[in-house]
Amino acid sequence: MKRIAFYGGSFDPPHNGHLQIAEKLTELFALGRFVFVPAFRAPHKKNKNPTSAYHRYAMLCLATSDEPKIRVSTMELDVPERPYTVETLTRLKNELTETQIFFVMGADSWDEITTWREWETVLTLVNIIVITRPGYEIEFSHVTPEIRQRILDLRNSSQNEEFLQFAGDDLRIYITDAVNLDVSASKIRQQIRASERIWRKFVPQTVAKYIEKYEIYI
């Protein structure tokens, strides 16, 4: 059965950490495709105004242009009136009936998961992959015992062969530290506003040129 992972988020801007996640997970989970799904606006972050969705989509396309297995979807940009992950995952599950679907989220999203609409449904519709980051203590006490029973911690394991052995039809929540790179989009934005050139090392060159050309985050 084909495996596809979908990674939702603001990607404001997309950076090297996002790309490493796509590359590492594609290898670790033997994915046929990895899809970035930029949000028009994250509904659980109503007080934050992200950069134009069109800029974020363009930057993601530039960042992934040389990666045949990595795509960028407009599915949430096309229906901004339906921004909730539970709706997106339900749609994907109905459309990709012959596909094993994985939904990727960062450790910060995992910590905020109980603020999402129908969060328990989100965690039971498809497989979930939670990406940890250096120095970040991940918690599990905020989810129900039923959810915790489905968690499989892959941190500090030899991962590839193990995963292929236990990957079955049961939906799981995988915790992985496959990407050991601590990069923050918010910090990159701060560095750009402060005219600190160091930010360019944290994003693909094509993205850096786009940000400078269109004077984003200034």
N, CA and C atoms as a LAMMPS dump frame, in Angstrom:
ITEM: TIMESTEP
0
ITEM: NUMBER OF ATOMS
654
ITEM: BOX BOUNDS ff ff ff
-5.0000000000000000e+02 5.0000000000000000e+02
-5.0000000000000000e+02 5.0000000000000000e+02
-5.0000000000000000e+02 5.0000000000000000e+02
ITEM: ATOMS id mol type element x y z
1 1 1 N 0.845 -1.197 0
2 1 2 C 0 0 0
3 1 3 C 0.885 1.253 0
4 2 1 N 0.535 2.219 -0.828
5 2 2 C 1.311 3.454 -0.923
6 2 3 C 1.174 4.276 0.351
7 3 1 N 2.273 4.923 0.725
8 3 2 C 2.276 5.763 1.923
9 3 3 C 2.533 7.224 1.542
10 4 1 N 1.688 8.106 2.055
11 4 2 C 1.85 9.54 1.807
12 4 3 C 1.74 10.279 3.138
13 5 1 N 2.659 11.21 3.368
14 5 2 C 2.608 12.043 4.57
15 5 3 C 2.206 13.462 4.191
16 6 1 N 1.389 14.068 5.04
17 6 2 C 0.949 15.449 4.862
18 6 3 C 1.403 16.253 6.074
19 7 1 N 2.055 17.358 5.798
20 7 2 C 2.623 18.193 6.854
21 7 3 C 1.96 19.564 6.785
22 8 1 N 1.056 19.832 7.718
23 8 2 C 0.361 21.102 7.739
24 8 3 C 1.047 22.112 8.634
25 9 1 N 0.921 23.387 8.276
26 9 2 C 1.512 24.432 9.097
27 9 3 C 1.519 25.766 8.39
28 10 1 N 2.077 26.758 9.05
29 10 2 C 2.145 28.097 8.46
30 10 3 C 3.333 28.22 7.5
31 11 1 N 4.473 27.62 7.861
32 11 2 C 5.698 27.699 7.054
33 11 3 C 6.006 29.161 6.713
34 12 1 N 6.236 29.915 7.77
35 12 2 C 6.316 31.373 7.661
36 12 3 C 7.629 31.919 8.243
37 13 1 N 8.773 31.72 7.559
38 13 2 C 8.952 31.116 6.227
39 13 3 C 9.307 29.635 6.318
40 14 1 N 9.269 28.917 5.176
41 14 2 C 9.789 27.556 5.157
42 14 3 C 11.303 27.594 5.346
43 15 1 N 11.832 26.684 6.153
44 15 2 C 13.267 26.726 6.439
45 15 3 C 13.883 25.328 6.315
46 16 1 N 15.184 25.269 6.571
47 16 2 C 15.915 24.012 6.401
48 16 3 C 15.406 22.901 7.313
49 17 1 N 14.879 23.276 8.47
50 17 2 C 14.313 22.275 9.368
51 17 3 C 13.11 21.587 8.743
52 18 1 N 12.241 22.363 8.08
53 18 2 C 11.081 21.779 7.403
54 18 3 C 11.524 20.797 6.32
55 19 1 N 12.541 21.182 5.559
56 19 2 C 13.023 20.324 4.478
57 19 3 C 13.665 19.054 5.015
58 20 1 N 14.402 19.176 6.097
59 20 2 C 15.009 17.983 6.702
60 20 3 C 13.949 17.018 7.209
61 21 1 N 12.879 17.573 7.756
62 21 2 C 11.768 16.726 8.21
63 21 3 C 11.212 15.933 7.028
64 22 1 N 10.97 16.617 5.913
65 22 2 C 10.432 15.948 4.726
66 22 3 C 11.368 14.856 4.232
67 23 1 N 12.659 15.159 4.148
68 23 2 C 13.637 14.201 3.635
69 23 3 C 13.8 13.009 4.562
70 24 1 N 13.931 13.274 5.865
71 24 2 C 14.157 12.192 6.829
72 24 3 C 12.941 11.281 6.958
73 25 1 N 11.75 11.873 7.012
74 25 2 C 10.555 11.052 7.167
75 25 3 C 10.262 10.243 5.92
76 26 1 N 10.563 10.809 4.75
77 26 2 C 10.383 10.059 3.51
78 26 3 C 11.219 8.788 3.534
79 27 1 N 12.427 8.901 4.062
80 27 2 C 13.304 7.735 4.162
81 27 3 C 12.862 6.799 5.279
82 28 1 N 12.602 7.353 6.451
83 28 2 C 12.289 6.54 7.631
84 28 3 C 11.007 5.744 7.472
85 29 1 N 9.969 6.384 6.916
86 29 2 C 8.663 5.729 6.794
87 29 3 C 8.4 5.175 5.4
88 30 1 N 9.444 5.128 4.573
89 30 2 C 9.324 4.571 3.222
90 30 3 C 8.152 5.187 2.471
91 31 1 N 8.119 6.523 2.459
92 31 2 C 6.999 7.253 1.856
93 31 3 C 7.142 7.337 0.339
94 32 1 N 6.011 7.226 -0.33
95 32 2 C 6.019 7.452 -1.768
96 32 3 C 5.947 8.931 -2.089
97 33 1 N 5.394 9.706 -1.141
98 33 2 C 5.276 11.142 -1.35
99 33 3 C 5.159 11.84 0
100 34 1 N 5.723 13.041 0.069
101 34 2 C 5.613 13.9 1.25
102 34 3 C 5.024 15.223 0.772
103 35 1 N 3.936 15.655 1.408
104 35 2 C 3.209 16.826 0.925
105 35 3 C 3.115 17.909 2.005
106 36 1 N 3.636 19.086 1.692
107 36 2 C 3.447 20.245 2.56
108 36 3 C 2.059 20.823 2.294
109 37 1 N 1.344 21.147 3.375
110 37 2 C 0.003 21.732 3.248
111 37 3 C -0.015 23.058 4.005
112 38 1 N 0.363 24.159 3.339
113 38 2 C 0.33 25.457 4.031
114 38 3 C -1.093 25.862 4.376
115 39 1 N -1.272 26.337 5.593
116 39 2 C -2.593 26.776 6.049
117 39 3 C -2.854 28.211 5.605
118 40 1 N -4.093 28.494 5.246
119 40 2 C -4.456 29.881 4.939
120 40 3 C -4.296 30.715 6.202
121 41 1 N -4.814 30.17 7.29
122 41 2 C -4.601 30.745 8.628
123 41 3 C -4.956 29.68 9.648
124 42 1 N -4.037 29.409 10.552
125 42 2 C -4.292 28.372 11.556
126 42 3 C -5.423 28.824 12.482
127 43 1 N -6.538 28.089 12.536
128 43 2 C -7.686 28.514 13.334
129 43 3 C -7.431 28.565 14.824
130 44 1 N -6.441 27.785 15.327
131 44 2 C -6.139 27.8 16.762
132 44 3 C -5.13 28.899 17.099
133 45 1 N -4.756 29.72 16.077
134 45 2 C -3.851 30.85 16.291
135 45 3 C -4.508 32.113 15.747
136 46 1 N -5.714 32.375 16.226
137 46 2 C -6.51 33.469 15.682
138 46 3 C -5.896 34.834 15.93
139 47 1 N -5.07 34.957 16.946
140 47 2 C -4.48 36.258 17.265
141 47 3 C -3.203 36.545 16.479
142 48 1 N -2.796 35.603 15.61
143 48 2 C -1.581 35.793 14.829
144 48 3 C -1.932 35.961 13.359
145 49 1 N -1.329 36.936 12.709
146 49 2 C -1.561 37.178 11.299
147 49 3 C -0.355 36.708 10.494
148 50 1 N -0.475 35.577 9.795
149 50 2 C 0.668 35.081 9.033
150 50 3 C 0.901 35.91 7.776
151 51 1 N 2.061 35.736 7.192
152 51 2 C 2.379 36.336 5.899
153 51 3 C 1.386 35.81 4.867
154 52 1 N 1.169 36.569 3.801
155 52 2 C 0.27 36.157 2.733
156 52 3 C 0.454 34.689 2.377
157 53 1 N -0.65 33.976 2.258
158 53 2 C -0.6 32.556 1.905
159 53 3 C 0.084 32.351 0.561
160 54 1 N -0.047 33.311 -0.333
161 54 2 C 0.547 33.172 -1.668
162 54 3 C 2.072 33.24 -1.596
163 55 1 N 2.593 34.107 -0.738
164 55 2 C 4.04 34.161 -0.534
165 55 3 C 4.539 32.863 0.082
166 56 1 N 3.835 32.364 1.081
167 56 2 C 4.28 31.145 1.755
168 56 3 C 4.228 29.939 0.821
169 57 1 N 3.198 29.888 -0.007
170 57 2 C 3.087 28.814 -1.003
171 57 3 C 4.23 28.901 -2.02
172 58 1 N 4.501 30.11 -2.503
173 58 2 C 5.577 30.297 -3.48
174 58 3 C 6.928 29.896 -2.897
175 59 1 N 7.185 30.28 -1.648
176 59 2 C 8.458 29.932 -1.028
177 59 3 C 8.603 28.428 -0.861
178 60 1 N 7.523 27.733 -0.497
179 60 2 C 7.57 26.282 -0.363
180 60 3 C 7.853 25.618 -1.709
181 61 1 N 7.234 26.133 -2.764
182 61 2 C 7.46 25.574 -4.099
183 61 3 C 8.915 25.75 -4.512
184 62 1 N 9.477 26.914 -4.239
185 62 2 C 10.885 27.149 -4.555
186 62 3 C 11.792 26.221 -3.749
187 63 1 N 11.47 26.057 -2.465
188 63 2 C 12.31 25.249 -1.576
189 63 3 C 12.316 23.778 -1.956
190 64 1 N 11.246 23.295 -2.59
191 64 2 C 11.106 21.861 -2.871
192 64 3 C 11.199 21.534 -4.363
193 65 1 N 11.567 22.508 -5.174
194 65 2 C 11.52 22.327 -6.633
195 65 3 C 12.418 21.201 -7.134
196 66 1 N 13.497 20.886 -6.428
197 66 2 C 14.422 19.84 -6.863
198 66 3 C 14.169 18.493 -6.19
199 67 1 N 13.058 18.374 -5.463
200 67 2 C 12.768 17.14 -4.722
201 67 3 C 11.541 16.443 -5.323
202 68 1 N 11.736 15.403 -6.123
203 68 2 C 10.612 14.773 -6.836
204 68 3 C 9.541 14.169 -5.937
205 69 1 N 9.918 13.706 -4.745
206 69 2 C 8.928 13.079 -3.857
207 69 3 C 8.239 14.086 -2.931
208 70 1 N 8.711 15.324 -2.935
209 70 2 C 8.152 16.33 -2.035
210 70 3 C 7.3 17.312 -2.828
211 71 1 N 6.049 17.458 -2.436
212 71 2 C 5.106 18.319 -3.148
213 71 3 C 4.55 19.392 -2.207
214 72 1 N 3.852 20.36 -2.791
215 72 2 C 3.164 21.39 -2.022
216 72 3 C 1.713 21.416 -2.482
217 73 1 N 0.787 21.337 -1.537
218 73 2 C -0.642 21.304 -1.856
219 73 3 C -1.308 22.64 -1.545
220 74 1 N -2.291 22.988 -2.36
221 74 2 C -3.091 24.206 -2.117
222 74 3 C -4.444 23.858 -1.499
223 75 1 N -4.598 22.63 -1.024
224 75 2 C -5.936 22.178 -0.612
225 75 3 C -6.541 23.03 0.502
226 76 1 N -5.738 23.568 1.417
227 76 2 C -6.294 24.421 2.466
228 76 3 C -6.374 25.878 2.017
229 77 1 N -5.551 26.272 1.059
230 77 2 C -5.608 27.634 0.532
231 77 3 C -6.837 27.812 -0.36
232 78 1 N -7.259 26.718 -1.001
233 78 2 C -8.403 26.783 -1.914
234 78 3 C -9.727 26.899 -1.175
235 79 1 N -9.755 26.472 0.085
236 79 2 C -11.002 26.537 0.862
237 79 3 C -10.72 27.194 2.215
238 80 1 N -10.385 28.489 2.215
239 80 2 C -10.042 29.164 3.476
240 80 3 C -11.176 29.187 4.489
241 81 1 N -12.405 28.936 4.029
242 81 2 C -13.533 28.915 4.956
243 81 3 C -13.633 27.588 5.695
244 82 1 N -12.779 26.624 5.339
245 82 2 C -12.768 25.322 6.022
246 82 3 C -11.346 25.03 6.487
247 83 1 N -10.916 25.725 7.519
248 83 2 C -9.495 25.666 7.893
249 83 3 C -9.109 24.549 8.853
250 84 1 N -10.063 23.744 9.277
251 84 2 C -9.765 22.821 10.37
252 84 3 C -9.135 21.519 9.87
253 85 1 N -8.14 21.049 10.61
254 85 2 C -7.405 19.846 10.243
255 85 3 C -8.324 18.64 10.152
256 86 1 N -9.303 18.561 11.028
257 86 2 C -10.208 17.412 11.007
258 86 3 C -10.942 17.333 9.674
259 87 1 N -11.262 18.481 9.079
260 87 2 C -11.933 18.496 7.773
261 87 3 C -10.963 18.076 6.665
262 88 1 N -9.733 18.575 6.743
263 88 2 C -8.728 18.233 5.738
264 88 3 C -8.427 16.743 5.759
265 89 1 N -8.23 16.181 6.937
266 89 2 C -7.9 14.763 7.038
267 89 3 C -9.075 13.876 6.616
268 90 1 N -10.288 14.296 6.938
269 90 2 C -11.468 13.534 6.516
270 90 3 C -11.559 13.496 5.001
271 91 1 N -11.292 14.648 4.382
272 91 2 C -11.309 14.725 2.913
273 91 3 C -10.234 13.813 2.307
274 92 1 N -9.026 13.86 2.873
275 92 2 C -7.942 13.027 2.356
276 92 3 C -8.263 11.54 2.496
277 93 1 N -8.811 11.186 3.64
278 93 2 C -9.131 9.769 3.873
279 93 3 C -10.195 9.266 2.897
280 94 1 N -11.153 10.133 2.565
281 94 2 C -12.202 9.751 1.621
282 94 3 C -11.687 9.664 0.19
283 95 1 N -10.693 10.497 -0.129
284 95 2 C -10.161 10.528 -1.495
285 95 3 C -9.077 9.476 -1.725
286 96 1 N -8.266 9.207 -0.707
287 96 2 C -7.127 8.296 -0.861
288 96 3 C -7.408 6.975 -0.158
289 97 1 N -8.375 6.265 -0.658
290 97 2 C -8.848 5.053 0.026
291 97 3 C -7.835 3.914 -0.023
292 98 1 N -6.924 3.929 -0.991
293 98 2 C -5.926 2.867 -1.118
294 98 3 C -4.548 3.33 -0.647
295 99 1 N -4.521 4.298 0.25
296 99 2 C -3.257 4.896 0.695
297 99 3 C -3.171 4.896 2.209
298 100 1 N -1.986 4.607 2.719
299 100 2 C -1.727 4.735 4.155
300 100 3 C -1.299 6.185 4.399
301 101 1 N -2.114 6.921 5.135
302 101 2 C -1.907 8.354 5.313
303 101 3 C -1.243 8.643 6.657
304 102 1 N -0.27 9.552 6.63
305 102 2 C 0.4 10.025 7.836
306 102 3 C 0.227 11.542 7.904
307 103 1 N -0.057 12.047 9.096
308 103 2 C -0.146 13.494 9.305
309 103 3 C 0.985 13.9 10.24
310 104 1 N 1.784 14.857 9.816
311 104 2 C 2.987 15.264 10.544
312 104 3 C 2.727 16.55 11.321
313 105 1 N 3.211 16.59 12.548
314 105 2 C 3.118 17.818 13.346
315 105 3 C 4.36 17.962 14.206
316 106 1 N 4.666 19.186 14.589
317 106 2 C 5.79 19.453 15.47
318 106 3 C 5.411 19.237 16.923
319 107 1 N 6.414 19.235 17.786
320 107 2 C 6.178 19.017 19.217
321 107 3 C 5.311 20.125 19.812
322 108 1 N 5.443 21.349 19.309
323 108 2 C 4.624 22.445 19.84
324 108 3 C 3.159 22.244 19.474
325 109 1 N 2.894 21.745 18.257
326 109 2 C 1.512 21.455 17.87
327 109 3 C 0.942 20.311 18.713
328 110 1 N 1.775 19.324 19.013
329 110 2 C 1.334 18.223 19.87
330 110 3 C 0.924 18.745 21.242
331 111 1 N 1.69 19.663 21.787
332 111 2 C 1.369 20.214 23.098
333 111 3 C 0.063 21 23.074
334 112 1 N -0.277 21.582 21.916
335 112 2 C -1.495 22.391 21.789
336 112 3 C -2.674 21.6 21.228
337 113 1 N -2.509 20.297 21.019
338 113 2 C -3.483 19.522 20.262
339 113 3 C -4.886 19.584 20.87
340 114 1 N -5.003 19.677 22.178
341 114 2 C -6.337 19.687 22.794
342 114 3 C -7.091 20.984 22.532
343 115 1 N -6.433 21.982 21.915
344 115 2 C -7.126 23.229 21.53
345 115 3 C -7.676 23.132 20.11
346 116 1 N -7.337 22.061 19.398
347 116 2 C -7.805 21.906 18.017
348 116 3 C -9.241 21.406 18.005
349 117 1 N -9.965 21.766 16.979
350 117 2 C -11.336 21.276 16.836
351 117 3 C -11.333 19.758 16.643
352 118 1 N -12.171 19.069 17.432
353 118 2 C -12.311 17.607 17.372
354 118 3 C -10.945 16.926 17.384
355 119 1 N -10.126 17.323 18.348
356 119 2 C -8.739 16.862 18.379
357 119 3 C -8.609 15.346 18.502
358 120 1 N -9.515 14.724 19.241
359 120 2 C -9.425 13.266 19.377
360 120 3 C -9.716 12.575 18.055
361 121 1 N -10.62 13.145 17.282
362 121 2 C -10.89 12.6 15.95
363 121 3 C -9.673 12.766 15.061
364 122 1 N -9.026 13.938 15.14
365 122 2 C -7.806 14.18 14.365
366 122 3 C -6.772 13.085 14.634
367 123 1 N -6.632 12.703 15.895
368 123 2 C -5.61 11.727 16.28
369 123 3 C -6.004 10.281 16.001
370 124 1 N -7.223 10.068 15.531
371 124 2 C -7.662 8.698 15.249
372 124 3 C -8.055 8.48 13.789
373 125 1 N -8.036 9.526 12.974
374 125 2 C -8.395 9.386 11.564
375 125 3 C -7.285 8.724 10.75
376 126 1 N -6.039 9.143 11.012
377 126 2 C -4.888 8.658 10.245
378 126 3 C -3.715 8.436 11.199
379 127 1 N -2.616 7.934 10.668
380 127 2 C -1.385 7.848 11.453
381 127 3 C -0.853 9.253 11.721
382 128 1 N -0.28 9.446 12.899
383 128 2 C 0.286 10.743 13.28
384 128 3 C 1.791 10.582 13.504
385 129 1 N 2.568 11.534 13.007
386 129 2 C 4.003 11.573 13.289
387 129 3 C 4.306 12.876 14.007
388 130 1 N 4.846 12.779 15.215
389 130 2 C 5.209 13.962 15.997
390 130 3 C 6.725 14.099 15.971
391 131 1 N 7.195 15.265 15.501
392 131 2 C 8.627 15.533 15.405
393 131 3 C 9.076 16.304 16.643
394 132 1 N 9.986 15.717 17.401
395 132 2 C 10.539 16.434 18.551
396 132 3 C 11.701 17.318 18.089
397 133 1 N 12.16 18.19 18.947
398 133 2 C 13.324 19.011 18.613
399 133 3 C 14.25 19.09 19.819
400 134 1 N 15.533 19.407 19.586
401 134 2 C 16.518 19.401 20.675
402 134 3 C 16.098 20.27 21.859
403 135 1 N 16.226 19.71 23.055
404 135 2 C 15.954 20.463 24.261
405 135 3 C 14.492 20.671 24.582
406 136 1 N 13.592 20.026 23.819
407 136 2 C 12.154 20.21 24.029
408 136 3 C 11.588 18.969 24.707
409 137 1 N 11.02 19.16 25.872
410 137 2 C 10.462 18.043 26.641
411 137 3 C 9.016 17.8 26.204
412 138 1 N 8.783 16.665 25.587
413 138 2 C 7.444 16.364 25.096
414 138 3 C 6.617 15.675 26.174
415 139 1 N 5.336 16.042 26.263
416 139 2 C 4.442 15.506 27.292
417 139 3 C 3.357 14.644 26.672
418 140 1 N 2.807 13.724 27.462
419 140 2 C 1.727 12.867 26.995
420 140 3 C 0.52 12.875 27.937
421 141 1 N 0.662 13.54 29.072
422 141 2 C -0.393 13.505 30.089
423 141 3 C -1.65 14.268 29.67
424 142 1 N -1.549 15.143 28.658
425 142 2 C -2.693 15.963 28.267
426 142 3 C -3.671 15.23 27.345
427 143 1 N -3.295 14.038 26.876
428 143 2 C -4.206 13.282 26.019
429 143 3 C -4.795 12.116 26.804
430 144 1 N -5.839 11.526 26.282
431 144 2 C -6.561 10.478 27.001
432 144 3 C -5.763 9.175 27.046
433 145 1 N -6.08 8.294 27.991
434 145 2 C -5.406 6.991 28.05
435 145 3 C -5.557 6.205 26.748
436 146 1 N -6.709 6.321 26.095
437 146 2 C -6.929 5.61 24.835
438 146 3 C -5.956 6.085 23.754
439 147 1 N -5.721 7.407 23.747
440 147 2 C -4.768 7.973 22.789
441 147 3 C -3.351 7.525 23.137
442 148 1 N -3.02 7.544 24.417
443 148 2 C -1.657 7.178 24.84
444 148 3 C -1.32 5.737 24.47
445 149 1 N -2.312 4.859 24.441
446 149 2 C -2.065 3.464 24.097
447 149 3 C -1.593 3.303 22.656
448 150 1 N -1.868 4.294 21.828
449 150 2 C -1.511 4.21 20.407
450 150 3 C -0.165 4.849 20.112
451 151 1 N 0.492 5.407 21.136
452 151 2 C 1.768 6.095 20.938
453 151 3 C 2.91 5.088 20.836
454 152 1 N 3.745 5.263 19.832
455 152 2 C 4.935 4.436 19.666
456 152 3 C 6.143 5.363 19.594
457 153 1 N 6.999 5.278 20.588
458 153 2 C 8.147 6.179 20.697
459 153 3 C 9.337 5.604 19.94
460 154 1 N 9.716 6.262 18.848
461 154 2 C 10.827 5.806 18.023
462 154 3 C 12.131 6.527 18.332
463 155 1 N 12.126 7.365 19.338
464 155 2 C 13.351 8.102 19.65
465 155 3 C 14.465 7.151 20.087
466 156 1 N 15.67 7.494 19.644
467 156 2 C 16.871 6.724 20.012
468 156 3 C 16.813 5.261 19.566
469 157 1 N 16.134 5.013 18.443
470 157 2 C 16.076 3.643 17.93
471 157 3 C 16.734 3.582 16.567
472 158 1 N 16.969 2.385 16.092
473 158 2 C 17.56 2.212 14.777
474 158 3 C 16.516 2.33 13.686
475 159 1 N 15.43 2.666 13.851
476 159 2 C 14.239 3.119 13.175
477 159 3 C 13.865 2.455 11.853
478 160 1 N 14.607 2.529 10.79
479 160 2 C 14.112 2.063 9.498
480 160 3 C 13.632 0.614 9.506
481 161 1 N 14.509 -0.333 9.859
482 161 2 C 14.135 -1.737 9.821
483 161 3 C 13.054 -2.036 10.85
484 162 1 N 13.152 -1.402 12.019
485 162 2 C 12.138 -1.612 13.052
486 162 3 C 10.77 -1.187 12.544
487 163 1 N 10.723 -0.012 11.9
488 163 2 C 9.43 0.492 11.452
489 163 3 C 8.784 -0.44 10.436
490 164 1 N 9.577 -0.913 9.499
491 164 2 C 9.035 -1.776 8.463
492 164 3 C 8.493 -3.078 9.052
493 165 1 N 8.995 -3.471 10.221
494 165 2 C 8.514 -4.687 10.859
495 165 3 C 7.181 -4.463 11.568
496 166 1 N 7.053 -3.297 12.244
497 166 2 C 5.823 -3.129 13.027
498 166 3 C 4.746 -2.329 12.315
499 167 1 N 5.06 -1.747 11.156
500 167 2 C 4.052 -0.959 10.44
501 167 3 C 2.963 -1.895 9.927
502 168 1 N 1.768 -1.692 10.403
503 168 2 C 0.651 -2.519 9.983
504 168 3 C -0.567 -1.668 9.692
505 169 1 N -1.738 -2.26 9.832
506 169 2 C -2.967 -1.539 9.538
507 169 3 C -3.44 -0.672 10.702
508 170 1 N -2.957 -0.955 11.918
509 170 2 C -3.385 -0.178 13.073
510 170 3 C -2.84 1.239 12.998
511 171 1 N -3.708 2.2 13.294
512 171 2 C -3.276 3.601 13.275
513 171 3 C -2.466 3.896 14.533
514 172 1 N -1.33 4.552 14.338
515 172 2 C -0.415 4.825 15.439
516 172 3 C -0.077 6.307 15.518
517 173 1 N 0.492 6.677 16.673
518 173 2 C 1.079 8.011 16.859
519 173 3 C 2.559 7.784 17.101
520 174 1 N 3.365 8.155 16.123
521 174 2 C 4.807 7.92 16.185
522 174 3 C 5.524 9.168 16.693
523 175 1 N 6.399 8.981 17.669
524 175 2 C 7.225 10.069 18.194
525 175 3 C 8.642 9.827 17.693
526 176 1 N 9.201 10.791 16.969
527 176 2 C 10.53 10.59 16.409
528 176 3 C 11.422 11.819 16.585
529 177 1 N 12.711 11.54 16.784
530 177 2 C 13.699 12.6 16.86
531 177 3 C 14.622 12.525 15.645
532 178 1 N 14.059 12.095 14.512
533 178 2 C 14.846 11.888 13.297
534 178 3 C 15.532 13.156 12.821
535 179 1 N 14.943 14.307 13.133
536 179 2 C 15.544 15.586 12.719
537 179 3 C 16.07 16.295 13.952
538 180 1 N 17.38 16.401 14.045
539 180 2 C 18.006 17.003 15.224
540 180 3 C 18.502 18.41 14.89
541 181 1 N 17.574 19.252 14.405
542 181 2 C 17.925 20.603 13.992
543 181 3 C 16.937 21.578 14.621
544 182 1 N 17.443 22.485 15.42
545 182 2 C 16.588 23.437 16.124
546 182 3 C 16.547 24.759 15.354
547 183 1 N 15.548 24.894 14.482
548 183 2 C 15.384 26.098 13.673
549 183 3 C 13.98 26.633 13.916
550 184 1 N 13.861 27.939 14.113
551 184 2 C 12.582 28.548 14.427
552 184 3 C 12.217 29.592 13.38
553 185 1 N 11.019 29.466 12.809
554 185 2 C 10.549 30.457 11.835
555 185 3 C 10.403 31.83 12.484
556 186 1 N 9.924 31.843 13.725
557 186 2 C 9.752 33.135 14.407
558 186 3 C 11.095 33.819 14.635
559 187 1 N 12.121 33.027 14.94
560 187 2 C 13.455 33.606 15.14
561 187 3 C 14.009 34.138 13.823
562 188 1 N 13.76 33.434 12.739
563 188 2 C 14.201 33.905 11.423
564 188 3 C 13.545 35.243 11.099
565 189 1 N 12.264 35.359 11.374
566 189 2 C 11.567 36.634 11.113
567 189 3 C 12.166 37.762 11.944
568 190 1 N 12.474 37.457 13.197
569 190 2 C 13.088 38.47 14.069
570 190 3 C 14.445 38.901 13.54
571 191 1 N 15.235 37.953 13.077
572 191 2 C 16.566 38.271 12.554
573 191 3 C 16.475 39.125 11.289
574 192 1 N 15.491 38.846 10.443
575 192 2 C 15.317 39.648 9.23
576 192 3 C 14.959 41.085 9.587
577 193 1 N 14.033 41.239 10.533
578 193 2 C 13.624 42.589 10.946
579 193 3 C 14.776 43.349 11.59
580 194 1 N 15.672 42.615 12.228
581 194 2 C 16.824 43.242 12.891
582 194 3 C 18.018 43.386 11.957
583 195 1 N 17.822 43.052 10.675
584 195 2 C 18.888 43.149 9.659
585 195 3 C 20.103 42.305 10.018
586 196 1 N 19.858 41.15 10.642
587 196 2 C 20.928 40.21 10.958
588 196 3 C 21.046 39.188 9.821
589 197 1 N 22.145 39.204 9.115
590 197 2 C 22.309 38.38 7.928
591 197 3 C 22.361 36.872 8.22
592 198 1 N 22.525 36.497 9.468
593 198 2 C 22.672 35.089 9.803
594 198 3 C 21.457 34.26 9.393
595 199 1 N 20.297 34.88 9.258
596 199 2 C 19.076 34.139 8.94
597 199 3 C 19.183 33.384 7.61
598 200 1 N 20.026 33.882 6.689
599 200 2 C 20.116 33.267 5.361
600 200 3 C 20.65 31.838 5.418
601 201 1 N 21.389 31.48 6.465
602 201 2 C 21.93 30.129 6.573
603 201 3 C 20.875 29.106 6.987
604 202 1 N 19.72 29.582 7.441
605 202 2 C 18.675 28.689 7.938
606 202 3 C 17.577 28.403 6.923
607 203 1 N 17.644 29.026 5.738
608 203 2 C 16.626 28.807 4.703
609 203 3 C 17.329 28.451 3.389
610 204 1 N 16.642 27.761 2.471
611 204 2 C 17.235 27.494 1.158
612 204 3 C 17.566 28.809 0.45
613 205 1 N 18.573 28.787 -0.406
614 205 2 C 19.005 30 -1.095
615 205 3 C 17.887 30.617 -1.919
616 206 1 N 17.072 29.77 -2.546
617 206 2 C 15.965 30.285 -3.358
618 206 3 C 14.956 31.042 -2.502
619 207 1 N 14.741 30.554 -1.286
620 207 2 C 13.809 31.213 -0.371
621 207 3 C 14.398 32.535 0.116
622 208 1 N 15.688 32.543 0.423
623 208 2 C 16.348 33.78 0.871
624 208 3 C 16.236 34.867 -0.189
625 209 1 N 16.459 34.491 -1.444
626 209 2 C 16.366 35.471 -2.534
627 209 3 C 14.945 35.99 -2.694
628 210 1 N 13.982 35.113 -2.53
629 210 2 C 12.57 35.517 -2.644
630 210 3 C 12.209 36.494 -1.536
631 211 1 N 12.627 36.183 -0.31
632 211 2 C 12.338 37.066 0.833
633 211 3 C 12.931 38.446 0.608
634 212 1 N 14.157 38.488 0.099
635 212 2 C 14.815 39.779 -0.124
636 212 3 C 14.177 40.53 -1.303
637 213 1 N 13.824 39.805 -2.356
638 213 2 C 13.238 40.447 -3.53
639 213 3 C 11.908 41.116 -3.202
640 214 1 N 11.075 40.41 -2.434
641 214 2 C 9.744 40.939 -2.12
642 214 3 C 9.662 41.604 -0.75
643 215 1 N 10.824 41.764 -0.124
644 215 2 C 10.929 42.492 1.15
645 215 3 C 9.922 41.987 2.189
646 216 1 N 9.889 40.666 2.323
647 216 2 C 8.988 40.047 3.306
648 216 3 C 9.646 40.119 4.681
649 217 1 N 8.831 40.316 5.69
650 217 2 C 9.25 40.363 7.099
651 217 3 C 10.023 41.639 7.465
652 218 1 N 10.103 42.574 6.541
653 218 2 C 10.814 43.829 6.852
654 218 3 C 9.922 44.699 7.746
